[in-house]
Amino acid sequence: MHPRDLLPPVFDDYARAFGVLEFLVFDDADGDEDAALTAITALIPEIDRVKLRELGARRIDDRAFFGDWYDADADALLRRGSYRTKDKRQLVDPRLTDLDDVEIKSGGFSNPSCGGGGQFAYAFSWTPYGLRARPSEIQRMFSEIRDFILPPGLRHEIRDWSSPRLPEAARYFEAGMEWWGVFLFTIHVPTLSRLTVIAGSTTD
């Protein structure tokens, strides 16, 4: 198992837009728990591997992984909540691709529960200070990264390590528990022997 040196350019696009999630991808990787823990430790060296194993992970399907901020049928990121625009329209859970050049004057939403699991789409697209990209560009980055970590048509296994107790395993997760959330996933694609770690924790 070895980390991939070069990822598709979209990962750099996401980082330049101040995306919060961190990605580390391994080739020639197994999909068992030991491989997942080794990969997580490579991304978050401070993590207490023994404690994380004790906290455990659960296998989740794609719908749970993406969560409430993604419409799978429309293949579209959502901005959950109720909003009023400058031109006095009322929007409820609008698609991101419908928000280019739309000025929102008021509104809000409820954050997913911290450490509750899943909600990759929320963590990808919503940060305390916002991604520095147009909504349609955020959708493009999401779609390209999704298709890399979850190649269409290939079997995969998603482990969700997210938990309100993650700060017990690493201080990395303390900030996110204030309100934004904590996220930790491993995704294995057996056909490609590819293992991806995704982690996120931040606050304002």
Residue frames as a rotation matrix with the C-alpha (Angstrom) as fourth column:
MET 1
0.582 0.813 0.000 0.00
0.813 -0.582 0.000 0.00
0.000 0.000 -1.000 0.00
HIS 2
-0.571 -0.793 -0.212 1.47
0.772 -0.606 0.191 3.35
-0.280 -0.055 0.958 -0.99
PRO 3
0.154 0.650 -0.744 0.08
0.272 -0.752 -0.601 6.89
-0.950 -0.110 -0.292 -1.23
ARG 4
0.375 0.056 0.925 -0.64
0.927 -0.044 -0.373 8.24
0.020 0.997 -0.068 -4.68
ASP 5
-0.532 -0.716 -0.453 1.64
0.701 -0.672 0.238 11.16
-0.475 -0.191 0.859 -5.45
LEU 6
-0.976 0.138 -0.165 -0.52
-0.210 -0.788 0.579 12.81
-0.050 0.600 0.798 -8.09
LEU 7
-0.327 0.938 0.112 -4.27
0.566 0.289 -0.772 13.32
-0.757 -0.190 -0.626 -7.87
PRO 8
0.000 0.406 0.914 -6.53
0.966 -0.237 0.105 14.76
0.259 0.883 -0.392 -10.58
PRO 9
-0.763 -0.417 0.494 -6.28
0.366 -0.909 -0.202 18.58
0.533 0.027 0.846 -10.86
VAL 10
0.162 0.918 0.361 -9.76
0.041 -0.372 0.927 19.02
0.986 -0.135 -0.098 -9.38
PHE 11
0.483 -0.036 -0.875 -8.36
0.846 0.277 0.455 18.26
0.226 -0.960 0.164 -5.92
ASP 12
-0.655 -0.731 -0.189 -6.08
0.751 -0.657 -0.059 21.29
-0.081 -0.181 0.980 -6.27
ASP 13
-0.505 0.572 0.647 -9.07
0.103 -0.703 0.703 23.33
0.857 0.422 0.296 -7.47
TYR 14
0.532 0.760 -0.373 -10.94
0.420 0.145 0.896 22.37
0.735 -0.633 -0.242 -4.31
ALA 15
0.087 -0.586 -0.805 -8.00
0.988 -0.055 0.147 23.27
-0.131 -0.808 0.574 -2.07
ARG 16
-0.841 -0.432 0.324 -7.60
0.497 -0.855 0.150 26.65
0.213 0.287 0.934 -3.79
ALA 17
-0.155 0.881 0.448 -11.29
-0.010 -0.455 0.891 27.32
0.988 0.134 0.080 -3.17
PHE 18
-0.661 -0.223 0.717 -10.57
-0.684 -0.213 -0.697 26.77
0.308 -0.951 -0.011 0.55
GLY 19
0.417 0.707 -0.571 -12.39
-0.358 0.705 0.612 23.47
0.836 -0.051 0.547 0.78
VAL 20
0.280 -0.236 0.930 -12.10
-0.960 -0.081 0.269 22.03
0.012 -0.968 -0.249 4.26
LEU 21
0.921 0.144 0.362 -12.04
-0.195 0.974 0.111 18.29
-0.337 -0.173 0.926 3.57
GLU 22
-0.092 -0.986 -0.142 -8.67
-0.920 0.029 0.391 16.54
-0.382 0.166 -0.909 3.30
PHE 23
0.920 0.361 -0.152 -8.09
-0.389 0.797 -0.462 13.59
-0.046 0.485 0.874 0.98
LEU 24
-0.245 -0.965 0.095 -5.35
-0.865 0.261 0.428 10.96
-0.438 0.023 -0.899 0.92
VAL 25
0.770 0.538 -0.345 -5.43
-0.637 0.612 -0.468 8.18
-0.041 0.580 0.814 -1.68
PHE 26
-0.202 -0.811 0.549 -3.55
-0.644 0.532 0.549 4.87
-0.737 -0.242 -0.630 -1.59
ASP 27
0.351 0.206 -0.913 -2.92
-0.852 0.474 -0.220 2.36
0.388 0.856 0.342 -4.38
ASP 28
-0.265 -0.404 -0.875 -2.30
-0.142 0.914 -0.379 -1.38
0.954 0.023 -0.300 -3.98
ALA 29
-0.709 0.067 0.702 -4.39
-0.693 -0.250 -0.676 -1.23
0.131 -0.966 0.224 -0.83
ASP 30
-0.737 0.533 -0.416 -6.52
0.552 0.830 0.086 -3.80
0.391 -0.166 -0.905 0.95
GLY 31
-0.240 0.754 0.611 -9.91
-0.241 -0.656 0.715 -2.89
0.941 0.024 0.339 2.32
ASP 32
0.144 0.302 -0.942 -9.72
0.745 0.593 0.304 -4.38
0.651 -0.746 -0.140 5.80
GLU 33
0.938 0.332 -0.103 -9.80
0.305 -0.644 0.702 -2.47
0.167 -0.689 -0.705 9.05
ASP 34
0.337 -0.888 -0.312 -6.02
0.622 -0.039 0.782 -2.55
-0.706 -0.458 0.540 9.55
ALA 35
-0.418 -0.462 0.782 -5.42
0.902 -0.311 0.298 -1.00
0.105 0.830 0.547 6.14
ALA 36
0.424 0.667 0.612 -8.03
0.528 -0.732 0.431 1.67
0.736 0.140 -0.663 6.87
LEU 37
0.908 -0.100 -0.408 -6.43
0.344 -0.377 0.860 2.52
-0.240 -0.921 -0.308 10.21
THR 38
-0.085 -0.994 0.076 -2.97
0.809 -0.024 0.587 2.71
-0.581 0.111 0.806 8.63
ALA 39
-0.275 0.052 0.960 -4.31
0.815 -0.517 0.261 5.06
0.510 0.855 0.099 5.95
ILE 40
0.768 0.612 0.188 -6.06
0.391 -0.681 0.619 7.28
0.507 -0.402 -0.762 8.51
THR 41
0.629 -0.605 -0.489 -2.88
0.518 -0.143 0.843 7.47
-0.580 -0.783 0.223 10.59
ALA 42
-0.347 -0.763 0.546 -0.97
0.925 -0.184 0.331 8.63
-0.152 0.620 0.770 7.50
LEU 43
-0.002 0.437 0.899 -3.41
0.532 -0.761 0.371 11.53
0.847 0.480 -0.231 7.07
ILE 44
0.644 0.255 0.721 -3.73
-0.456 -0.629 0.630 12.34
0.614 -0.734 -0.289 10.79
PRO 45
-0.159 -0.835 -0.527 -0.44
-0.018 0.536 -0.844 11.27
0.987 -0.124 -0.100 12.43
GLU 46
-0.695 -0.143 0.705 -1.54
-0.639 -0.326 -0.696 12.34
0.329 -0.935 0.135 15.92
ILE 47
0.266 0.962 -0.064 -4.51
-0.793 0.256 0.552 9.97
0.548 -0.096 0.831 15.95
ASP 48
-0.445 -0.275 0.852 -4.68
-0.772 0.599 -0.210 7.32
-0.453 -0.752 -0.479 18.65
ARG 49
-0.511 0.187 -0.839 -5.08
-0.652 0.552 0.520 4.22
0.560 0.813 -0.160 16.51
VAL 50
-0.900 0.170 -0.401 -6.06
0.357 0.814 -0.457 2.02
0.249 -0.555 -0.794 19.45
LYS 51
-0.629 0.694 -0.349 -8.76
0.014 -0.439 -0.898 4.47
-0.777 -0.570 0.267 20.53
LEU 52
-0.369 0.498 -0.785 -10.07
-0.909 -0.370 0.192 4.84
-0.195 0.784 0.589 16.99
ARG 53
-0.722 0.104 -0.684 -10.32
-0.199 0.916 0.349 1.07
0.663 0.388 -0.640 16.64
GLU 54
-0.853 0.413 -0.319 -12.23
0.468 0.334 -0.818 1.01
-0.232 -0.847 -0.478 19.91
LEU 55
-0.459 0.703 -0.543 -14.64
-0.437 -0.711 -0.551 3.69
-0.774 -0.016 0.634 18.67
GLY 56
-0.365 0.254 0.896 -15.10
0.534 0.845 -0.022 1.68
-0.762 0.471 -0.444 15.50
ALA 57
-0.805 0.154 -0.572 -16.66
-0.537 -0.598 0.595 2.33
-0.251 0.786 0.565 12.12
ARG 58
0.003 0.837 0.548 -19.85
0.066 0.547 -0.835 1.38
-0.998 0.039 -0.054 10.37
ARG 59
-0.846 -0.202 0.494 -20.40
0.473 0.142 0.869 0.46
-0.246 0.969 -0.025 6.75
ILE 60
-0.080 0.821 -0.565 -22.76
-0.039 -0.569 -0.821 2.85
-0.996 -0.043 0.077 4.99
ASP 61
0.136 0.201 0.970 -24.30
0.924 0.327 -0.197 3.05
-0.356 0.924 -0.141 1.54
ASP 62
-0.620 -0.448 0.644 -23.92
0.715 -0.661 0.227 5.88
0.324 0.601 0.730 -0.95
ARG 63
0.219 0.797 0.563 -27.11
0.367 -0.602 0.709 7.65
0.904 0.051 -0.425 0.11
ALA 64
0.850 0.046 -0.524 -26.04
0.525 -0.148 0.838 7.82
-0.039 -0.988 -0.150 3.75
PHE 65
-0.140 -0.988 -0.066 -22.54
0.936 -0.154 0.315 8.89
-0.322 -0.018 0.947 2.71
PHE 66
-0.562 -0.060 0.825 -23.76
0.559 -0.762 0.325 11.83
0.610 0.644 0.462 0.61
GLY 67
-0.692 0.291 -0.661 -26.44
0.605 -0.265 -0.751 12.83
-0.393 -0.919 0.007 3.12
ASP 68
0.170 0.963 -0.210 -29.13
0.753 -0.265 -0.602 15.48
-0.635 -0.056 -0.770 3.04
TRP 69
0.167 -0.169 -0.971 -27.31
-0.280 -0.953 0.117 18.10
-0.945 0.253 -0.207 0.98
TYR 70
-0.842 -0.428 -0.328 -27.34
-0.448 0.217 0.867 15.99
-0.300 0.877 -0.375 -2.19
ASP 71
0.349 0.937 -0.009 -30.22
-0.674 0.244 -0.697 15.05
-0.651 0.250 0.717 -4.47
ALA 72
-0.492 -0.618 0.614 -29.16
-0.091 0.737 0.669 11.70
-0.866 0.274 -0.419 -5.91
ASP 73
0.241 0.669 0.703 -32.01
0.700 0.382 -0.603 11.58
-0.673 0.637 -0.376 -8.43
ALA 74
0.991 0.136 -0.017 -31.02
0.095 -0.771 -0.630 14.95
-0.099 0.622 -0.777 -9.88
ASP 75
0.269 -0.963 0.002 -27.29
0.948 0.264 -0.178 14.41
0.171 0.050 0.984 -9.25
ALA 76
0.150 -0.102 0.983 -27.21
0.175 -0.976 -0.128 17.85
0.973 0.191 -0.129 -7.66
LEU 77
-0.752 -0.389 -0.532 -25.80
0.622 -0.155 -0.767 19.45
0.216 -0.908 0.358 -4.54
LEU 78
0.377 0.901 0.213 -28.40
0.640 -0.420 0.643 21.30
0.669 -0.106 -0.735 -2.47
ARG 79
-0.812 -0.410 0.416 -28.19
-0.057 -0.653 -0.755 24.31
0.581 -0.636 0.507 -0.22
ARG 80
-0.260 0.759 -0.598 -30.50
0.823 0.498 0.274 23.11
0.505 -0.420 -0.753 2.50
GLY 81
-0.664 0.110 -0.740 -32.71
0.539 -0.616 -0.575 25.65
-0.519 -0.780 0.350 4.21
SER 82
0.425 0.837 0.344 -35.13
0.902 -0.356 -0.246 28.45
-0.083 0.414 -0.906 3.42
TYR 83
-0.579 -0.746 -0.329 -33.86
0.642 -0.666 0.381 31.66
-0.503 0.010 0.864 1.82
ARG 84
0.693 0.708 -0.133 -35.14
0.490 -0.599 -0.634 34.97
-0.528 0.374 -0.762 0.51
THR 85
-0.136 -0.769 0.624 -33.39
0.989 -0.068 0.131 36.52
-0.059 0.635 0.770 -2.47
LYS 86
-0.810 -0.257 -0.527 -32.71
0.261 -0.963 0.069 40.15
-0.525 -0.082 0.847 -3.35
ASP 87
-0.832 0.539 -0.132 -35.52
-0.384 -0.386 0.839 40.00
0.401 0.749 0.528 -5.91
LYS 88
-0.392 0.686 0.613 -37.86
-0.895 -0.129 -0.428 38.73
-0.215 -0.716 0.664 -3.15
ARG 89
0.199 0.394 -0.897 -38.12
-0.512 0.822 0.247 35.11
0.835 0.410 0.366 -4.24
GLN 90
0.323 -0.054 0.945 -38.44
-0.877 0.358 0.320 32.46
-0.355 -0.932 0.068 -1.56
LEU 91
0.050 -0.412 -0.910 -36.19
-0.648 0.679 -0.344 29.43
0.760 0.607 -0.233 -2.10
VAL 92
0.558 0.111 0.822 -36.39
-0.738 0.521 0.430 26.14
-0.380 -0.847 0.372 -0.20
ASP 93
0.244 -0.586 0.773 -33.51
0.085 0.807 0.585 23.65
-0.966 -0.077 0.246 -0.53
PRO 94
0.802 0.087 -0.590 -32.36
-0.535 -0.333 -0.777 25.10
-0.264 0.939 -0.220 -3.87
ARG 95
0.717 -0.623 0.312 -29.88
0.692 0.689 -0.214 23.29
-0.082 0.370 0.926 -6.09
LEU 96
0.058 -0.788 -0.614 -26.46
0.380 -0.551 0.743 24.88
-0.923 -0.276 0.267 -6.09
THR 97
-0.681 -0.378 0.627 -26.50
0.693 -0.056 0.719 25.10
-0.237 0.924 0.300 -9.88
ASP 98
0.224 0.830 0.512 -29.55
0.857 -0.418 0.303 27.37
0.465 0.371 -0.804 -9.64
LEU 99
0.707 0.076 -0.703 -27.75
0.594 -0.604 0.532 29.88
-0.384 -0.793 -0.473 -7.42
ASP 100
-0.446 -0.836 0.320 -25.22
0.885 -0.357 0.300 31.38
-0.136 0.417 0.899 -9.82
ASP 101
-0.835 0.010 0.550 -25.74
0.190 -0.933 0.305 35.16
0.516 0.359 0.777 -9.81
VAL 102
0.343 0.935 -0.095 -28.48
0.391 -0.050 0.919 34.86
0.854 -0.352 -0.383 -7.15
GLU 103
-0.664 -0.532 0.525 -28.09
-0.210 -0.542 -0.814 37.22
0.718 -0.651 0.248 -4.20
ILE 104
0.065 0.646 -0.760 -29.50
0.701 0.513 0.495 35.78
0.710 -0.565 -0.420 -0.99
LYS 105
-0.131 -0.020 0.991 -30.60
-0.335 -0.940 -0.063 38.44
0.933 -0.340 0.116 1.49
SER 106
-0.218 0.108 0.970 -31.77
-0.974 0.042 -0.223 36.30
-0.064 -0.993 0.096 4.39
GLY 107
0.661 0.502 -0.558 -32.44
-0.507 0.847 0.160 32.75
0.553 0.178 0.814 5.50
GLY 108
-0.250 -0.769 0.588 -30.73
-0.967 0.224 -0.119 29.87
-0.040 -0.599 -0.800 7.19
PHE 109
0.320 0.245 -0.915 -30.54
-0.370 0.922 0.117 26.17
0.872 0.302 0.386 7.87
SER 110
0.769 -0.087 0.634 -29.89
-0.583 0.313 0.750 23.64
-0.264 -0.946 0.190 10.60
ASN 111
-0.205 -0.920 -0.335 -26.47
-0.954 0.264 -0.143 21.99
0.220 0.290 -0.931 10.67
PRO 112
0.407 0.208 -0.889 -26.29
-0.104 0.978 0.181 18.20
0.907 0.019 0.420 10.69
SER 113
0.976 -0.034 0.214 -25.55
-0.211 0.082 0.974 16.82
-0.050 -0.996 0.073 14.14
CYS 114
0.216 -0.976 -0.025 -21.83
-0.960 -0.208 -0.187 16.87
0.178 0.064 -0.982 14.97
GLY 115
-0.734 -0.623 0.272 -20.38
-0.655 0.754 -0.041 13.42
-0.180 -0.209 -0.961 14.50
GLY 116
0.119 0.915 0.385 -23.72
-0.645 0.366 -0.671 12.02
-0.755 -0.169 0.633 13.40
GLY 117
-0.335 -0.352 0.874 -22.25
0.324 0.828 0.458 10.33
-0.885 0.437 -0.163 10.35
GLY 118
0.141 0.338 0.930 -22.53
0.975 0.114 -0.190 10.66
-0.170 0.934 -0.314 6.61
GLN 119
0.822 0.368 -0.436 -23.20
0.323 -0.930 -0.176 14.15
-0.470 0.004 -0.883 5.19
PHE 120
-0.206 -0.935 0.289 -20.21
0.804 0.007 0.594 14.23
-0.558 0.354 0.751 2.82
ALA 121
-0.005 0.245 0.969 -22.05
0.862 -0.490 0.129 16.63
0.507 0.836 -0.209 0.49
TYR 122
0.943 0.333 0.005 -22.57
0.268 -0.770 0.579 19.13
0.197 -0.545 -0.815 3.32
ALA 123
0.536 -0.798 -0.275 -18.95
0.329 -0.103 0.939 18.91
-0.778 -0.593 0.207 4.47
PHE 124
-0.239 -0.622 0.745 -17.70
0.934 0.064 0.352 19.29
-0.267 0.780 0.566 0.91
SER 125
-0.168 0.281 0.945 -19.82
0.770 -0.562 0.304 22.25
0.616 0.778 -0.122 -0.11
TRP 126
0.720 0.493 0.489 -20.44
0.077 -0.756 0.650 24.26
0.690 -0.430 -0.582 3.07
THR 127
-0.243 -0.823 -0.513 -17.67
0.828 0.099 -0.551 25.78
0.505 -0.559 0.658 5.21
PRO 128
0.083 0.306 -0.948 -17.80
0.861 -0.502 -0.086 28.44
-0.502 -0.809 -0.305 7.94
TYR 129
-0.241 -0.245 -0.939 -16.51
-0.083 -0.959 0.272 31.09
-0.967 0.144 0.210 5.52
GLY 130
0.749 0.645 -0.150 -17.85
-0.233 0.045 -0.971 29.63
-0.620 0.763 0.184 2.28
LEU 131
0.091 -0.686 0.722 -16.01
0.774 0.505 0.382 28.14
-0.627 0.524 0.576 -0.68
ARG 132
-0.093 -0.214 -0.972 -14.41
-0.315 -0.920 0.232 30.71
-0.944 0.328 0.018 -2.95
ALA 133
-0.976 -0.093 0.195 -16.10
0.144 0.394 0.908 29.47
-0.161 0.914 -0.371 -6.09
ARG 134
-0.465 0.863 -0.200 -19.34
-0.861 -0.388 0.330 29.98
0.207 0.325 0.923 -7.95
PRO 135
0.098 0.585 0.805 -22.08
-0.703 0.613 -0.360 27.47
-0.704 -0.531 0.472 -7.03
SER 136
0.918 0.256 -0.304 -21.86
-0.397 0.571 -0.719 25.79
-0.011 0.780 0.626 -10.44
GLU 137
0.093 -0.963 -0.252 -18.09
-0.639 0.136 -0.757 25.45
0.764 0.231 -0.603 -9.97
ILE 138
-0.407 -0.145 0.902 -18.62
-0.868 0.368 -0.333 23.81
-0.284 -0.918 -0.276 -6.58
GLN 139
0.629 0.698 0.342 -20.96
-0.501 0.700 -0.508 21.34
-0.594 0.148 0.791 -8.27
ARG 140
0.705 -0.429 -0.565 -18.33
-0.474 0.308 -0.825 20.61
0.527 0.849 0.014 -10.94
MET 141
-0.353 -0.902 0.250 -15.64
-0.797 0.150 -0.585 19.94
0.490 -0.406 -0.771 -8.34
PHE 142
-0.106 0.410 0.906 -17.98
-0.791 0.518 -0.327 17.76
-0.603 -0.751 0.269 -6.33
SER 143
0.847 0.525 -0.082 -18.95
-0.454 0.635 -0.625 15.65
-0.276 0.566 0.777 -9.35
GLU 144
0.450 -0.749 -0.487 -15.37
-0.502 0.239 -0.831 15.14
0.739 0.618 -0.268 -10.49
ILE 145
-0.537 -0.643 0.546 -14.07
-0.810 0.212 -0.547 14.23
0.236 -0.736 -0.634 -7.04
ARG 146
0.202 0.699 0.686 -17.06
-0.746 0.564 -0.355 11.95
-0.635 -0.440 0.635 -6.43
ASP 147
0.911 0.199 -0.360 -16.39
-0.403 0.610 -0.682 10.08
0.084 0.767 0.636 -9.67
PHE 148
-0.007 -0.973 -0.231 -12.76
-0.602 0.188 -0.776 9.60
0.799 0.134 -0.587 -8.66
ILE 149
-0.670 -0.287 0.684 -13.35
-0.741 0.302 -0.599 8.32
-0.035 -0.909 -0.415 -5.13
LEU 150
-0.126 0.701 0.702 -16.47
-0.133 0.690 -0.712 6.35
-0.983 -0.183 0.006 -6.16
PRO 151
-0.864 -0.272 -0.423 -15.82
-0.424 -0.059 0.904 5.31
-0.271 0.960 -0.065 -9.78
PRO 152
0.077 0.982 -0.171 -19.16
-0.948 0.019 -0.317 4.74
-0.308 0.186 0.933 -11.54
GLY 153
0.606 0.336 -0.721 -20.03
-0.634 0.751 -0.182 1.08
0.481 0.568 0.668 -11.99
LEU 154
-0.309 -0.783 -0.540 -17.35
-0.115 0.594 -0.796 -0.25
0.944 -0.183 -0.274 -9.63
ARG 155
0.622 0.507 -0.597 -18.15
0.462 0.377 0.802 -1.95
0.632 -0.775 0.000 -6.35
HIS 156
-0.381 -0.736 0.560 -16.92
-0.140 -0.552 -0.822 -0.09
0.914 -0.391 0.108 -3.29
GLU 157
0.240 0.393 -0.888 -17.11
0.846 0.364 0.390 -0.15
0.477 -0.844 -0.245 0.48
ILE 158
-0.059 -0.167 0.984 -17.55
-0.203 -0.964 -0.175 2.99
0.978 -0.210 0.023 2.57
ARG 159
-0.060 0.001 -0.998 -16.62
0.929 0.366 -0.055 2.95
0.365 -0.931 -0.023 6.25
ASP 160
0.329 0.253 0.910 -17.85
-0.057 -0.956 0.286 5.87
0.943 -0.146 -0.301 8.32
TRP 161
-0.312 -0.569 -0.760 -15.66
0.788 0.291 -0.542 6.53
0.530 -0.769 0.358 11.35
SER 162
-0.474 0.147 0.868 -17.46
-0.212 -0.976 0.050 9.76
0.854 -0.160 0.494 12.26
SER 163
0.134 0.480 -0.867 -18.53
0.819 0.439 0.370 10.02
0.558 -0.759 -0.334 15.88
PRO 164
0.789 0.168 0.591 -19.05
-0.145 -0.885 0.444 12.69
0.597 -0.435 -0.674 18.55
ARG 165
0.881 -0.465 0.089 -16.24
0.032 0.245 0.969 10.92
-0.472 -0.851 0.231 20.40
LEU 166
0.705 -0.636 0.313 -13.61
0.552 0.216 -0.805 11.40
0.444 0.741 0.504 17.69
PRO 167
0.496 -0.573 0.652 -11.81
-0.547 -0.790 -0.278 14.10
0.674 -0.219 -0.705 19.75
GLU 168
0.766 -0.235 0.599 -10.92
-0.447 0.476 0.758 11.28
-0.463 -0.848 0.259 22.16
ALA 169
0.662 -0.504 0.555 -8.79
0.648 0.757 -0.085 9.84
-0.377 0.416 0.827 19.35
ALA 170
-0.352 -0.794 0.495 -7.28
0.921 -0.387 0.034 13.08
0.164 0.468 0.868 18.01
ARG 171
-0.271 0.191 -0.943 -7.34
0.431 -0.852 -0.297 16.77
-0.861 -0.487 0.149 18.89
TYR 172
-0.985 -0.096 0.145 -7.73
0.167 -0.287 0.943 17.33
-0.048 0.953 0.298 15.14
PHE 173
-0.434 0.897 0.081 -11.47
0.604 0.224 0.765 16.83
0.668 0.381 -0.639 15.65
GLU 174
-0.465 0.261 -0.846 -11.98
0.794 -0.298 -0.529 19.23
-0.390 -0.918 -0.068 18.58
ALA 175
-0.900 0.078 -0.428 -12.66
-0.180 -0.962 0.205 22.29
-0.396 0.262 0.880 16.42
GLY 176
-0.759 0.607 -0.237 -15.40
-0.181 0.152 0.972 20.63
0.626 0.780 -0.005 14.40
MET 177
-0.422 0.611 -0.670 -17.28
0.827 0.562 -0.009 19.58
0.371 -0.558 -0.742 17.51
GLU 178
-0.881 0.133 -0.453 -17.99
0.135 -0.849 -0.512 23.25
-0.453 -0.512 0.730 18.26
TRP 179
0.009 0.962 -0.274 -20.69
-0.346 -0.255 -0.903 23.32
-0.938 0.103 0.330 15.54
TRP 180
-0.073 -0.022 -0.997 -19.56
-0.987 -0.145 0.075 22.58
-0.147 0.989 -0.011 11.95
GLY 181
0.902 0.430 0.031 -19.04
-0.426 0.900 -0.094 18.86
-0.068 0.072 0.995 12.39
VAL 182
-0.214 -0.938 0.272 -16.44
-0.744 0.336 0.577 16.11
-0.633 -0.079 -0.770 12.28
PHE 183
0.818 0.467 -0.337 -16.06
-0.558 0.502 -0.661 13.75
-0.140 0.728 0.671 9.35
LEU 184
-0.357 -0.921 0.156 -13.91
-0.807 0.388 0.445 10.69
-0.471 0.033 -0.882 8.77
PHE 185
0.788 0.613 0.055 -14.44
-0.460 0.646 -0.609 8.15
-0.409 0.455 0.791 6.00
THR 186
-0.554 -0.830 0.067 -12.47
-0.457 0.370 0.808 5.43
-0.696 0.417 -0.585 4.25
ILE 187
0.631 0.720 -0.289 -13.52
-0.612 0.233 -0.756 4.17
-0.477 0.654 0.587 0.83
HIS 188
-0.462 -0.766 0.446 -12.11
-0.285 0.605 0.743 1.01
-0.840 0.216 -0.498 -0.75
VAL 189
0.537 0.509 -0.673 -12.55
-0.811 0.093 -0.577 0.13
-0.232 0.856 0.463 -4.42
PRO 190
0.397 -0.412 0.820 -11.48
-0.112 0.865 0.489 -3.55
-0.911 -0.286 0.297 -4.72
THR 191
0.833 -0.036 0.552 -11.14
0.527 0.353 -0.773 -3.63
-0.167 0.935 0.313 -8.52
LEU 192
0.667 -0.577 0.470 -8.62
-0.073 -0.679 -0.731 -0.77
0.741 0.454 -0.495 -8.38
SER 193
0.201 -0.535 -0.821 -7.09
0.921 0.389 -0.028 -1.72
0.334 -0.750 0.571 -5.01
ARG 194
-0.472 -0.286 0.834 -7.64
0.165 -0.958 -0.235 1.93
0.866 0.026 0.500 -4.13
LEU 195
0.083 0.435 -0.896 -8.23
0.989 0.073 0.127 3.22
0.121 -0.897 -0.424 -0.62
THR 196
-0.267 -0.081 0.960 -9.25
0.215 -0.976 -0.023 6.83
0.939 0.200 0.278 0.02
VAL 197
-0.327 0.151 -0.933 -9.28
0.937 -0.077 -0.341 8.59
-0.123 -0.986 -0.116 3.37
ILE 198
-0.135 0.357 0.924 -11.45
0.292 -0.877 0.382 11.69
0.947 0.321 0.014 3.81
ALA 199
-0.216 0.030 -0.976 -11.27
0.976 -0.018 -0.217 13.81
-0.024 -0.999 -0.026 6.97
GLY 200
-0.246 0.145 0.958 -12.70
0.270 -0.939 0.212 17.13
0.931 0.311 0.192 8.01
SER 201
0.275 0.323 -0.905 -12.93
0.961 -0.117 0.251 19.30
-0.024 -0.939 -0.343 11.13
THR 202
-0.671 -0.489 0.557 -13.08
0.514 -0.848 -0.125 23.08
0.534 0.203 0.821 11.37
THR 203
0.180 0.735 -0.654 -14.78
0.925 -0.353 -0.143 26.04
-0.336 -0.579 -0.743 13.02
ASP 204
0.571 0.041 0.820 -15.03
0.499 -0.810 -0.307 29.80
0.652 0.584 -0.483 12.53
